[in-house]
Each structure stands twice: as C-alpha cells, then as structure tokens.
Amino acid sequence: MPVSTVAALQIGALPGGKADTLAQILAYEDQIQRSGAHLVVMPEALLGGYPKGESFGTQLGYRLPEGREAFARYFANAIDVPGPETEALAGMSARTGASLVLGVIERSGSTLYCT
C-alpha cells in the first residue's frame, strides 16, 4: 500500500494583508519540500483574512463610516481566482510536489459599493 504524507500548516492571516500572508505561506516551501508531504492543509479564510469579531460598523438600521472603511479594507484583501496569489501557490505546489488546500476570501467579480 502506498504511503502519503499529509501536513498541516497552522498559520493565521497577517494584519498586513494578503501580500504578507502569501509571503508567509511561500516561506514554508523548503520545509514542505524537505518533509516530503503530498498534501498540505491550511486554515479557512487564510488568504483574505477571516473577519472574526468584525461588525463592519453596522447596527440595525444604519452603518457607521468606520464600518465602511473596515469593509473596504476587507474587500481589498479578497483575492481573484485565478489571480496572482493562486498562480504563486500553484508554482509552490509544482515545485514541492504537494497539493495545497487552503481557504480564501474570493472577490469573484464583485464590485464594492459603499454608500
């Protein structure tokens, strides 16, 4: 029976945004390659940032300006699929021979409207 090595990369989104978080992921390339992992699993919403505890300044009936700004930052950190981040991850996957599984906040052609 063939043996497969599975690894968990338990890291979180960085406050600096998706570019910093992507750099953090890519920094593990050598370790992934040395481990011989065939599959690397990472947390949900790693790229784009999980908005845990964020209310985006809303209360029943209105939205505060601070909430609009918070949502604009959140939207700006969403990624396009396909896009530069997925291309970088695909390259890392090809170089390491490992399949990567991670959650992203996908922009998916959305347009941001803050009114």
N, CA, C and O atoms as a GROMACS GRO file, in nm:
protein
  460
    1MET      N    1   0.084  -0.117   0.000
    1MET     CA    2   0.000   0.000   0.000
    1MET      C    3   0.090   0.124   0.000
    1MET      O    4   0.181   0.134   0.082
    2PRO      N    5   0.064   0.220  -0.092
    2PRO     CA    6   0.145   0.342  -0.095
    2PRO      C    7   0.121   0.428   0.029
    2PRO      O    8   0.012   0.429   0.086
    3VAL      N    9   0.224   0.499   0.070
    3VAL     CA   10   0.217   0.586   0.186
    3VAL      C   11   0.214   0.731   0.138
    3VAL      O   12   0.292   0.769   0.051
    4SER      N   13   0.125   0.810   0.195
    4SER     CA   14   0.118   0.953   0.165
    4SER      C   15   0.143   1.030   0.293
    4SER      O   16   0.092   0.995   0.399
    5THR      N   17   0.222   1.135   0.282
    5THR     CA   18   0.248   1.222   0.396
    5THR      C   19   0.158   1.343   0.385
    5THR      O   20   0.155   1.411   0.283
    6VAL      N   21   0.085   1.370   0.492
    6VAL     CA   22  -0.006   1.484   0.499
    6VAL      C   23   0.045   1.578   0.608
    6VAL      O   24   0.081   1.534   0.717
    7ALA      N   25   0.047   1.707   0.578
    7ALA     CA   26   0.096   1.807   0.673
    7ALA      C   27  -0.011   1.912   0.696
    7ALA      O   28  -0.090   1.943   0.606
    8ALA      N   29  -0.013   1.966   0.816
    8ALA     CA   30  -0.100   2.079   0.849
    8ALA      C   31  -0.011   2.200   0.875
    8ALA      O   32   0.082   2.194   0.956
    9LEU      N   33  -0.040   2.308   0.807
    9LEU     CA   34   0.033   2.432   0.826
    9LEU      C   35  -0.063   2.526   0.900
    9LEU      O   36  -0.144   2.594   0.838
   10GLN      N   37  -0.053   2.527   1.031
   10GLN     CA   38  -0.146   2.601   1.116
   10GLN      C   39  -0.093   2.742   1.138
   10GLN      O   40  -0.028   2.771   1.238
   11ILE      N   41  -0.121   2.830   1.041
   11ILE     CA   42  -0.081   2.970   1.049
   11ILE      C   43  -0.204   3.055   1.031
   11ILE      O   44  -0.309   3.006   0.988
   12GLY      N   45  -0.193   3.183   1.065
   12GLY     CA   46  -0.306   3.273   1.052
   12GLY      C   47  -0.277   3.386   0.955
   12GLY      O   48  -0.161   3.415   0.923
   13ALA      N   49  -0.383   3.450   0.910
   13ALA     CA   50  -0.370   3.567   0.823
   13ALA      C   51  -0.296   3.676   0.901
   13ALA      O   52  -0.320   3.697   1.020
   14LEU      N   53  -0.206   3.745   0.833
   14LEU     CA   54  -0.129   3.851   0.897
   14LEU      C   55  -0.201   3.985   0.886
   14LEU      O   56  -0.270   4.010   0.787
   15PRO      N   57  -0.185   4.072   0.986
   15PRO     CA   58  -0.254   4.202   0.984
   15PRO      C   59  -0.217   4.289   0.865
   15PRO      O   60  -0.294   4.376   0.826
   16GLY      N   61  -0.097   4.266   0.806
   16GLY     CA   62  -0.054   4.347   0.692
   16GLY      C   63  -0.129   4.319   0.563
   16GLY      O   64  -0.115   4.393   0.466
   17GLY      N   65  -0.209   4.212   0.560
   17GLY     CA   66  -0.290   4.183   0.443
   17GLY      C   67  -0.243   4.062   0.365
   17GLY      O   68  -0.154   3.988   0.407
   18LYS      N   69  -0.306   4.044   0.248
   18LYS     CA   70  -0.286   3.922   0.168
   18LYS      C   71  -0.143   3.907   0.118
   18LYS      O   72  -0.094   3.794   0.109
   19ALA      N   73  -0.074   4.015   0.084
   19ALA     CA   74   0.063   4.003   0.036
   19ALA      C   75   0.154   3.947   0.145
   19ALA      O   76   0.237   3.860   0.118
   20ASP      N   77   0.139   3.996   0.267
   20ASP     CA   78   0.219   3.946   0.379
   20ASP      C   79   0.186   3.801   0.410
   20ASP      O   80   0.275   3.720   0.436
   21THR      N   81   0.057   3.768   0.406
   21THR     CA   82   0.015   3.630   0.434
   21THR      C   83   0.066   3.534   0.327
   21THR      O   84   0.112   3.425   0.358
   22LEU      N   85   0.057   3.575   0.200
   22LEU     CA   86   0.108   3.491   0.092
   22LEU      C   87   0.259   3.469   0.108
   22LEU      O   88   0.307   3.357   0.091
   23ALA      N   89   0.332   3.574   0.142
   23ALA     CA   90   0.476   3.560   0.164
   23ALA      C   91   0.503   3.462   0.279
   23ALA      O   92   0.598   3.384   0.273
   24GLN      N   93   0.421   3.468   0.382
   24GLN     CA   94   0.436   3.376   0.495
   24GLN      C   95   0.417   3.231   0.449
   24GLN      O   96   0.495   3.143   0.487
   25ILE      N   97   0.316   3.206   0.368
   25ILE     CA   98   0.290   3.071   0.317
   25ILE      C   99   0.408   3.024   0.232
   25ILE      O  100   0.459   2.913   0.251
   26LEU      N  101   0.451   3.108   0.139
   26LEU     CA  102   0.558   3.072   0.047
   26LEU      C  103   0.690   3.047   0.120
   26LEU      O  104   0.776   2.974   0.071
   27ALA      N  105   0.707   3.109   0.235
   27ALA     CA  106   0.830   3.091   0.314
   27ALA      C  107   0.845   2.948   0.365
   27ALA      O  108   0.954   2.908   0.406
   28TYR      N  109   0.738   2.871   0.363
   28TYR     CA  110   0.743   2.731   0.409
   28TYR      C  111   0.781   2.633   0.298
   28TYR      O  112   0.785   2.512   0.322
   29GLU      N  113   0.809   2.684   0.179
   29GLU     CA  114   0.834   2.596   0.064
   29GLU      C  115   0.944   2.494   0.092
   29GLU      O  116   0.925   2.374   0.067
   30ASP      N  117   1.057   2.538   0.142
   30ASP     CA  118   1.167   2.444   0.167
   30ASP      C  119   1.128   2.337   0.269
   30ASP      O  120   1.159   2.220   0.251
   31GLN      N  121   1.060   2.379   0.374
   31GLN     CA  122   1.018   2.283   0.476
   31GLN      C  123   0.919   2.181   0.419
   31GLN      O  124   0.926   2.062   0.452
   32ILE      N  125   0.828   2.227   0.335
   32ILE     CA  126   0.731   2.136   0.273
   32ILE      C  127   0.804   2.037   0.184
   32ILE      O  128   0.776   1.917   0.186
   33GLN      N  129   0.898   2.089   0.106
   33GLN     CA  130   0.972   2.001   0.016
   33GLN      C  131   1.054   1.898   0.095
   33GLN      O  132   1.054   1.779   0.061
   34ARG      N  133   1.122   1.942   0.200
   34ARG     CA  134   1.202   1.850   0.281
   34ARG      C  135   1.116   1.747   0.353
   34ARG      O  136   1.160   1.634   0.376
   35SER      N  137   0.992   1.785   0.389
   35SER     CA  138   0.905   1.693   0.463
   35SER      C  139   0.855   1.579   0.374
   35SER      O  140   0.817   1.473   0.424
   36GLY      N  141   0.853   1.602   0.243
   36GLY     CA  142   0.800   1.501   0.152
   36GLY      C  143   0.648   1.494   0.154
   36GLY      O  144   0.589   1.397   0.108
   37ALA      N  145   0.585   1.598   0.208
   37ALA     CA  146   0.439   1.599   0.216
   37ALA      C  147   0.377   1.595   0.078
   37ALA      O  148   0.422   1.663  -0.014
   38HIS      N  149   0.273   1.514   0.064
   38HIS     CA  150   0.197   1.507  -0.060
   38HIS      C  151   0.076   1.600  -0.056
   38HIS      O  152   0.021   1.640  -0.159
   39LEU      N  153   0.035   1.633   0.066
   39LEU     CA  154  -0.082   1.719   0.087
   39LEU      C  155  -0.052   1.810   0.204
   39LEU      O  156  -0.010   1.764   0.310
   40VAL      N  157  -0.075   1.941   0.186
   40VAL     CA  158  -0.058   2.039   0.293
   40VAL      C  159  -0.191   2.111   0.311
   40VAL      O  160  -0.244   2.171   0.216
   41VAL      N  161  -0.244   2.105   0.431
   41VAL     CA  162  -0.374   2.165   0.462
   41VAL      C  163  -0.352   2.287   0.551
   41VAL      O  164  -0.278   2.281   0.650
   42MET      N  165  -0.417   2.398   0.515
   42MET     CA  166  -0.406   2.523   0.590
   42MET      C  167  -0.545   2.570   0.632
   42MET      O  168  -0.645   2.516   0.584
   43PRO      N  169  -0.554   2.669   0.720
   43PRO     CA  170  -0.684   2.713   0.773
   43PRO      C  171  -0.777   2.778   0.671
   43PRO      O  172  -0.737   2.819   0.562
   44GLU      N  173  -0.903   2.784   0.713
   44GLU     CA  174  -1.004   2.854   0.633
   44GLU      C  175  -0.975   3.003   0.630
   44GLU      O  176  -0.920   3.059   0.724
   45ALA      N  177  -1.012   3.066   0.520
   45ALA     CA  178  -1.000   3.211   0.502
   45ALA      C  179  -0.860   3.264   0.532
   45ALA      O  180  -0.845   3.377   0.579
   46LEU      N  181  -0.758   3.182   0.505
   46LEU     CA  182  -0.620   3.224   0.532
   46LEU      C  183  -0.582   3.342   0.445
   46LEU      O  184  -0.526   3.440   0.494
   47LEU      N  185  -0.611   3.334   0.316
   47LEU     CA  186  -0.584   3.448   0.227
   47LEU      C  187  -0.710   3.531   0.216
   47LEU      O  188  -0.815   3.482   0.175
   48GLY      N  189  -0.699   3.654   0.251
   48GLY     CA  190  -0.815   3.743   0.250
   48GLY      C  191  -0.857   3.780   0.391
   48GLY      O  192  -0.917   3.884   0.414
   49GLY      N  193  -0.825   3.694   0.485
   49GLY     CA  194  -0.849   3.725   0.626
   49GLY      C  195  -0.988   3.697   0.674
   49GLY      O  196  -1.086   3.746   0.618
   50TYR      N  197  -0.998   3.617   0.777
   50TYR     CA  198  -1.126   3.584   0.839
   50TYR      C  199  -1.170   3.702   0.925
   50TYR      O  200  -1.093   3.744   1.012
   51PRO      N  201  -1.288   3.758   0.906
   51PRO     CA  202  -1.328   3.879   0.978
   51PRO      C  203  -1.386   3.850   1.117
   51PRO      O  204  -1.488   3.907   1.154
   52LYS      N  205  -1.321   3.763   1.193
   52LYS     CA  206  -1.370   3.724   1.325
   52LYS      C  207  -1.393   3.846   1.414
   52LYS      O  208  -1.303   3.927   1.435
   53GLY      N  209  -1.513   3.857   1.463
   53GLY     CA  210  -1.547   3.966   1.554
   53GLY      C  211  -1.578   4.099   1.488
   53GLY      O  212  -1.612   4.195   1.557
   54GLU      N  213  -1.566   4.107   1.358
   54GLU     CA  214  -1.588   4.234   1.287
   54GLU      C  215  -1.737   4.255   1.263
   54GLU      O  216  -1.806   4.165   1.215
   55SER      N  217  -1.785   4.373   1.296
   55SER     CA  218  -1.926   4.405   1.270
   55SER      C  219  -1.941   4.497   1.149
   55SER      O  220  -2.052   4.524   1.104
   56PHE      N  221  -1.828   4.546   1.098
   56PHE     CA  222  -1.827   4.641   0.988
   56PHE      C  223  -1.912   4.764   1.018
   56PHE      O  224  -1.973   4.822   0.928
   57GLY      N  225  -1.918   4.802   1.146
   57GLY     CA  226  -1.985   4.925   1.187
   57GLY      C  227  -2.135   4.926   1.166
   57GLY      O  228  -2.194   5.033   1.150
   58THR      N  229  -2.196   4.808   1.165
   58THR     CA  230  -2.340   4.806   1.141
   58THR      C  231  -2.417   4.786   1.271
   58THR      O  232  -2.373   4.717   1.363
   59GLN      N  233  -2.530   4.848   1.275
   59GLN     CA  234  -2.631   4.824   1.376
   59GLN      C  235  -2.762   4.830   1.302
   59GLN      O  236  -2.771   4.890   1.195
   60LEU      N  237  -2.863   4.771   1.357
   60LEU     CA  238  -2.992   4.766   1.291
   60LEU      C  239  -3.032   4.905   1.243
   60LEU      O  240  -3.052   4.996   1.323
   61GLY      N  241  -3.044   4.921   1.112
   61GLY     CA  242  -3.092   5.045   1.054
   61GLY      C  243  -2.988   5.140   1.000
   61GLY      O  244  -3.023   5.234   0.929
   62TYR      N  245  -2.859   5.118   1.030
   62TYR     CA  246  -2.759   5.209   0.977
   62TYR      C  247  -2.619   5.148   0.980
   62TYR      O  248  -2.594   5.048   1.047
   63ARG      N  249  -2.529   5.212   0.906
   63ARG     CA  250  -2.387   5.172   0.903
   63ARG      C  251  -2.302   5.295   0.932
   63ARG      O  252  -2.326   5.402   0.875
   64LEU      N  253  -2.206   5.280   1.019
   64LEU     CA  254  -2.117   5.390   1.056
   64LEU      C  255  -2.003   5.403   0.954
   64LEU      O  256  -1.968   5.305   0.888
   65PRO      N  257  -1.945   5.522   0.939
   65PRO     CA  258  -1.833   5.541   0.845
   65PRO      C  259  -1.717   5.447   0.874
   65PRO      O  260  -1.652   5.398   0.782
   66GLU      N  261  -1.688   5.421   1.002
   66GLU     CA  262  -1.579   5.330   1.036
   66GLU      C  263  -1.606   5.191   0.980
   66GLU      O  264  -1.513   5.121   0.940
   67GLY      N  265  -1.733   5.150   0.976
   67GLY     CA  266  -1.769   5.021   0.921
   67GLY      C  267  -1.746   5.015   0.771
   67GLY      O  268  -1.702   4.913   0.719
   68ARG      N  269  -1.775   5.123   0.703
   68ARG     CA  270  -1.750   5.129   0.559
   68ARG      C  271  -1.600   5.116   0.531
   68ARG      O  272  -1.558   5.047   0.438
   69GLU      N  273  -1.520   5.182   0.612
   69GLU     CA  274  -1.374   5.175   0.596
   69GLU      C  275  -1.323   5.034   0.625
   69GLU      O  276  -1.238   4.982   0.553
   70ALA      N  277  -1.375   4.972   0.730
   70ALA     CA  278  -1.334   4.835   0.766
   70ALA      C  279  -1.372   4.738   0.655
   70ALA      O  280  -1.294   4.650   0.620
   71PHE      N  281  -1.492   4.754   0.599
   71PHE     CA  282  -1.534   4.664   0.491
   71PHE      C  283  -1.451   4.688   0.365
   71PHE      O  284  -1.418   4.592   0.295
   72ALA      N  285  -1.416   4.812   0.337
   72ALA     CA  286  -1.332   4.843   0.220
   72ALA      C  287  -1.196   4.774   0.234
   72ALA      O  288  -1.144   4.722   0.136
   73ARG      N  289  -1.138   4.774   0.355
   73ARG     CA  290  -1.010   4.705   0.376
   73ARG      C  291  -1.027   4.555   0.358
   73ARG      O  292  -0.943   4.490   0.297
   74TYR      N  293  -1.136   4.500   0.411
   74TYR     CA  294  -1.165   4.357   0.397
   74TYR      C  295  -1.179   4.319   0.250
   74TYR      O  296  -1.122   4.220   0.205
   75PHE      N  297  -1.255   4.399   0.175
   75PHE     CA  298  -1.276   4.374   0.033
   75PHE      C  299  -1.144   4.383  -0.044
   75PHE      O  300  -1.119   4.302  -0.134
   76ALA      N  301  -1.061   4.479  -0.008
   76ALA     CA  302  -0.933   4.496  -0.077
   76ALA      C  303  -0.842   4.375  -0.057
   76ALA      O  304  -0.754   4.350  -0.140
   77ASN      N  305  -0.861   4.300   0.050
   77ASN     CA  306  -0.778   4.182   0.076
   77ASN      C  307  -0.835   4.055   0.016
   77ASN      O  308  -0.770   3.951   0.023
   78ALA      N  309  -0.952   4.061  -0.043
   78ALA     CA  310  -1.007   3.945  -0.114
   78ALA      C  311  -0.919   3.918  -0.235
   78ALA      O  312  -0.855   4.009  -0.288
   79ILE      N  313  -0.915   3.792  -0.278
   79ILE     CA  314  -0.830   3.760  -0.393
   79ILE      C  315  -0.915   3.721  -0.513
   79ILE      O  316  -1.029   3.677  -0.500
   80ASP      N  317  -0.857   3.737  -0.630
   80ASP     CA  318  -0.919   3.692  -0.754
   80ASP      C  319  -0.876   3.548  -0.780
   80ASP      O  320  -0.759   3.513  -0.761
   81VAL      N  321  -0.971   3.466  -0.823
   81VAL     CA  322  -0.941   3.326  -0.855
   81VAL      C  323  -0.986   3.302  -0.998
   81VAL      O  324  -1.106   3.304  -1.025
   82PRO      N  325  -0.895   3.279  -1.092
   82PRO     CA  326  -0.750   3.277  -1.076
   82PRO      C  327  -0.696   3.419  -1.062
   82PRO      O  328  -0.763   3.516  -1.097
   83GLY      N  329  -0.575   3.428  -1.010
   83GLY     CA  330  -0.510   3.557  -0.990
   83GLY      C  331  -0.367   3.537  -0.947
   83GLY      O  332  -0.318   3.424  -0.944
   84PRO      N  333  -0.299   3.646  -0.914
   84PRO     CA  334  -0.157   3.635  -0.880
   84PRO      C  335  -0.130   3.545  -0.759
   84PRO      O  336  -0.029   3.475  -0.755
   85GLU      N  337  -0.219   3.548  -0.662
   85GLU     CA  338  -0.198   3.465  -0.543
   85GLU      C  339  -0.212   3.317  -0.576
   85GLU      O  340  -0.131   3.235  -0.532
   86THR      N  341  -0.314   3.281  -0.655
   86THR     CA  342  -0.332   3.141  -0.691
   86THR      C  343  -0.219   3.093  -0.783
   86THR      O  344  -0.180   2.977  -0.777
   87GLU      N  345  -0.168   3.182  -0.868
   87GLU     CA  346  -0.054   3.147  -0.953
   87GLU      C  347   0.070   3.118  -0.868
   87GLU      O  348   0.144   3.023  -0.895
   88ALA      N  349   0.093   3.201  -0.766
   88ALA     CA  350   0.208   3.179  -0.677
   88ALA      C  351   0.195   3.047  -0.602
   88ALA      O  352   0.292   2.974  -0.587
   89LEU      N  353   0.073   3.017  -0.555
   89LEU     CA  354   0.051   2.892  -0.484
   89LEU      C  355   0.065   2.771  -0.576
   89LEU      O  356   0.119   2.668  -0.536
   90ALA      N  357   0.017   2.784  -0.699
   90ALA     CA  358   0.031   2.674  -0.796
   90ALA      C  359   0.178   2.648  -0.825
   90ALA      O  360   0.220   2.533  -0.840
   91GLY      N  361   0.257   2.754  -0.834
   91GLY     CA  362   0.400   2.738  -0.855
   91GLY      C  363   0.466   2.666  -0.739
   91GLY      O  364   0.550   2.578  -0.759
   92MET      N  365   0.428   2.703  -0.617
   92MET     CA  366   0.483   2.636  -0.500
   92MET      C  367   0.443   2.489  -0.499
   92MET      O  368   0.524   2.403  -0.466
   93SER      N  369   0.320   2.461  -0.534
   93SER     CA  370   0.272   2.323  -0.540
   93SER      C  371   0.353   2.242  -0.641
   93SER      O  372   0.392   2.128  -0.613
   94ALA      N  373   0.376   2.300  -0.756
   94ALA     CA  374   0.453   2.230  -0.860
   94ALA      C  375   0.597   2.204  -0.815
   94ALA      O  376   0.652   2.096  -0.838
   95ARG      N  377   0.657   2.303  -0.750
   95ARG     CA  378   0.796   2.289  -0.708
   95ARG      C  379   0.813   2.189  -0.593
   95ARG      O  380   0.914   2.119  -0.585
   96THR      N  381   0.713   2.181  -0.504
   96THR     CA  382   0.724   2.092  -0.388
   96THR      C  383   0.665   1.955  -0.413
   96THR      O  384   0.697   1.859  -0.342
   97GLY      N  385   0.578   1.943  -0.514
   97GLY     CA  386   0.509   1.817  -0.539
   97GLY      C  387   0.395   1.792  -0.443
   97GLY      O  388   0.342   1.680  -0.437
   98ALA      N  389   0.356   1.893  -0.367
   98ALA     CA  390   0.247   1.880  -0.268
   98ALA      C  391   0.122   1.952  -0.317
   98ALA      O  392   0.130   2.061  -0.374
   99SER      N  393   0.008   1.889  -0.295
   99SER     CA  394  -0.119   1.957  -0.320
   99SER      C  395  -0.146   2.046  -0.199
   99SER      O  396  -0.126   2.005  -0.085
  100LEU      N  397  -0.192   2.169  -0.226
  100LEU     CA  398  -0.219   2.265  -0.119
  100LEU      C  399  -0.368   2.286  -0.104
  100LEU      O  400  -0.439   2.302  -0.204
  101VAL      N  401  -0.416   2.285   0.019
  101VAL     CA  402  -0.556   2.311   0.047
  101VAL      C  403  -0.563   2.426   0.146
  101VAL      O  404  -0.510   2.416   0.257
  102LEU      N  405  -0.628   2.536   0.107
  102LEU     CA  406  -0.645   2.648   0.199
  102LEU      C  407  -0.769   2.725   0.160
  102LEU      O  408  -0.811   2.725   0.045
  103GLY      N  409  -0.825   2.791   0.257
  103GLY     CA  410  -0.942   2.873   0.232
  103GLY      C  411  -0.903   3.015   0.197
  103GLY      O  412  -0.805   3.068   0.249
  104VAL      N  413  -0.980   3.075   0.108
  104VAL     CA  414  -0.956   3.213   0.067
  104VAL      C  415  -1.086   3.291   0.070
  104VAL      O  416  -1.195   3.234   0.061
  105ILE      N  417  -1.073   3.421   0.081
  105ILE     CA  418  -1.187   3.510   0.061
  105ILE      C  419  -1.175   3.554  -0.085
  105ILE      O  420  -1.086   3.630  -0.122
  106GLU      N  421  -1.268   3.505  -0.167
  106GLU     CA  422  -1.261   3.528  -0.312
  106GLU      C  423  -1.345   3.648  -0.351
  106GLU      O  424  -1.460   3.660  -0.308
  107ARG      N  425  -1.288   3.736  -0.431
  107ARG     CA  426  -1.360   3.855  -0.477
  107ARG      C  427  -1.469   3.817  -0.575
  107ARG      O  428  -1.577   3.876  -0.570
  108SER      N  429  -1.445   3.722  -0.663
  108SER     CA  430  -1.543   3.666  -0.756
  108SER      C  431  -1.618   3.770  -0.838
  108SER      O  432  -1.740   3.763  -0.851
  109GLY      N  433  -1.545   3.867  -0.892
  109GLY     CA  434  -1.608   3.964  -0.980
  109GLY      C  435  -1.699   4.064  -0.912
  109GLY      O  436  -1.771   4.138  -0.980
  110SER      N  437  -1.697   4.068  -0.780
  110SER     CA  438  -1.782   4.162  -0.707
  110SER      C  439  -1.732   4.305  -0.726
  110SER      O  440  -1.615   4.328  -0.757
  111THR      N  441  -1.820   4.397  -0.710
  111THR     CA  442  -1.786   4.539  -0.712
  111THR      C  443  -1.820   4.596  -0.576
  111THR      O  444  -1.927   4.568  -0.521
  112LEU      N  445  -1.731   4.674  -0.521
  112LEU     CA  446  -1.752   4.732  -0.390
  112LEU      C  447  -1.831   4.863  -0.404
  112LEU      O  448  -1.790   4.955  -0.475
  113TYR      N  449  -1.942   4.868  -0.335
  113TYR     CA  450  -2.022   4.991  -0.329
  113TYR      C  451  -2.035   5.028  -0.183
  113TYR      O  452  -2.091   4.951  -0.105
  114CYS      N  453  -1.986   5.142  -0.145
  114CYS     CA  454  -2.001   5.193  -0.008
  114CYS      C  455  -2.087   5.318  -0.016
  114CYS      O  456  -2.042   5.424  -0.060
  115THR      N  457  -2.210   5.304   0.028
  115THR     CA  458  -2.299   5.420   0.026
  115THR      C  459  -2.337   5.462   0.164
  115THR      O  460  -2.411   5.558   0.181
   0.00000   0.00000   0.00000
